Amino acid sequence: MASALKKTLKAILVAAFWLAVWQTAAYFVGSELLLPTPFSVIKTLFKLIGTHKFRISAANTLIRVVAGFTLGLFAGTLLGCLTAASKLLALLLSPLRSIIKATPVTSFIVLLLLYLSPVITPVAVSVLMVIPIAWTNVAKGITETDADLLEMAKVFRLGRLKTVRSIYIPSVLPHFLTAATTGFGFAWKSCVAAEVIAMSKLSIGIGLYESKLYLETPELFAWTAAIIIISMLLEAVLVKLIERLKKW
């Protein structure tokens, strides 16, 4: 209890320090257009949260992020299993993974907009950002499975299904969970970036774009703050789910 209180107090003090730095910088700049004050941004954020537009935009973006993250995690896990099981597939598909990892997010967004609608593009971009992370981690977990345990499974004739359940899954699970937490952050950021470029209607990305277009700087900061807060809350939920999964 005392430890939790101490951590909370430290977090509050750190936040207060950076808010003071921000307030000081805003005072010297002296222009809301260039750098609004923390109070102005917080007031705008609460006003924004109360609007129907914000709730619909946040819901649409969240649906896209969850869809892209889930599909990317599934596809990456499948590819990780296939390439770990077959050296030929690993050889043939490794250039594809390298291309996805090396290509900038912006390039993917522009290319996908040639073939997909502004609604689907953010989902597709999120999928592409998550795939190589899940792929690499799952493949690593499988290839690093203890050889002695696999040998023991053969000796005791556990069978393929029991070997997967008792040996491979416990070995892969930590890598999979790392991929999930890392991949979610990438899915969230890439989805919002895609919404900005694709100008997806009723989304957090278009909210950012419009506030910048009309020089509504406090609103621009408020949208950014909303992105950070939602991302932190969702990651906290994901971590809790992962902790429960580990206990199983």
N, C-alpha and C positions, 0 to 999 in steps of 0.2 A: 504493500500500500504506500509506504513512505517512498519507495523507489519510483513508483508510478507518478506520485505527486511531484517528486524532484524532476523527473523527465518533462512533465507538463509545464512546470515552472521555467525550466530551461528553454523549452520551445517558445513560451510566451515572451521571455526576455529577448531571445534571438529575433522573433517577429517584430517586437517593439523597436529594436535597434534598427532593423532595415526599413521599417516604416518611418522612423525619424530621419534616416538618410534620404529616403524618397521625399519626405516633406521639405527637408532642407534644400534638396536639389530643385524641387518645384518652386520654392520661394525665390531662389536666385534666378531661375529661368524667367519667372514672372509672366508666363503665358499658358493658359489652359489648352491652347491649340497645340503647343509643343510638348508640354508635360503637365498633365493635370495633377492635382493633389490627391493623396490617398482618400481623404474624406469625399471628394468629388466622385472618385471612381466607385467607392463603396455605396454612396447614395445612388449613383446611376445603376450599379449592379442590382440593388434591391428593387429599384424601379423596373429594371429589365426583367427580373425573375417573375414579377407580378403580371407580366403581359402574356396574352395567349400566344403571340408569335414566338416568344422565347420557348415556351413549353412544347409547342409543336416542333420547333427547330431542333431542340435538344433531343426530343423523342426520335425524330427522323435520323439524326446523326447517330444516336445510340443504337438504333436498329441496324444501321449500315455497319457500324463498328463491330457489333456482336456477330452479325452475319459473316463479315469478312474474316474476323478472327477465328470463328468456328470452322469455316470452310478451309481456311489456310492451315489451321492446326491439324485438321483431318487429313488434308492432302499431303502436308509435310510429313506427318506420322506414317502414312502409307508409303510414301517414297523412301523414307528412312528405313522402313522394314524391308522393302524390295531391294534397295541398293546394298543393304547389309547382308542380305541373303544371297545375292548374286553379284559376283565380281564383274561379269559382263555388263549387267545393267548399271553398276556403279561407274564403269568406264564410259558407257554410252551417255549416261545422264549427267555426269559430273560437269560437262561444259554448260549445260542448262542452268544448273545451280550457280555456277560462277557468273554467268551472264545476269541472272536475276539479282545477285548480290552486288555486282559492280555497276549496274545501271542506276542512275539517279532517279529518285522518286518523280521529279518533274517530267523527265523523259517518258516514264511509264504513263503518267497522267495524260500528256499530250498525245501519245501514240494511241492509247485506249479510247480517247475521245473521237478518234477517226472511225471507230467501229461500234462503240457503246454510247448509250445515252448519259446525260449528266447525272441521272439518278443511279445508274448501275456502276459507272466508272469508279466512284469512291470505294464501293464494295470490292471491285476487282483489284484495285490498288492495294487495299488492306490484305487481301488474299495473297497477293504476290510478295508483300513485305513479311508475312508470317511464314510462308512456305519454307524458305531456306533456313530459318531459325529452327523450326520444328524438325526439318529434314536432317540437319547436321547433328542436333542433340540426340534424336532418337537413334540414328545410325551409330553414333558414338556409344550410346548406352548398350546397344546390342553387341557391338564388336568388343566392348570392354567387359562383357559378362565373364565371370570367373570360369576358366577352362576346367578346373578341378571339379566344380559343381556340375558342369555339363557331363564330365566323364562319369561322375557318380550316378547321374541320372541314367546314363546308358547301362551301367553295371546293374542297377536296380530295376531296369526296364520300366521307367516311369511312363513312357509314352510321350508323344509329341505335345498333346494338350496339357498334361500335367507339368511337363518341363517348361512350357511357355508360362503357365500360371504360377508355378513355384519358383522358377529361377529367372527367366527372362524379364517378366514384368517387374519384380522387385529391383532388378538391375537397371532397367530403363526408366522406372518411375521418377527418380530424382532429376534425371536429364530432361524428361518430359515436362516436369513441373517448372524447371528453369526456363524451358522454351515457352511455356504458357505465360509466365510473368513478364518475360522480356518481349515476347511477341505481342502481347496486349498493348504495351506502350507504343510499339511501332505501328500497330493497327490503328490506334487512336489518332496519333499525329499525322499519319499518311492519309487517313480518311478526311480529316479536316482540311489538310492541304489540297486534296483532290477536289473537295467541295468549293474551295476558293477559286481554283483555276477553272473547274467545270461550271462554276456558277450554278450549283445545284439549288433549286428553289426550296424555301423553307428549311434551311439547314444552318448549323452554327457557322459553317464556312461562308455562306452568303451574308450572314449577319456581320461577320468580320469585314468582308469586302465592302459592303454598303456603308458601314460606319467610317471606313477609310476613305471611300469615294466622296462622301459628303463632309469630310473633315470633322466628324464627331469624335474627337480624340478621347474624351472620357468614356464614351460608349465603346470605342475600340478597346480601351484598357479593360472595360467591364466584361466584354465578350471574352477577352483573353483570360481574365481572372476566372470566369465561369468554366472555360475549357480546363484550366489547371485544377480547379476544385472538383469538377465532375470526374476528371481522370484520377485524382488522388482517392476519391471515394470508391470508384470502381475497382481500382487496384487493391484497396484495403479489403473489399468484399472478396476479390479473387484470392488474395493471400489467406483469408479466413477459410475459404473453401478448400484451398490447397492443404492447409494445416489439418483440416478434418480428413481429407483424402489420405494424408500420410498416416493418420492414426488407424485407418482401416487396414 
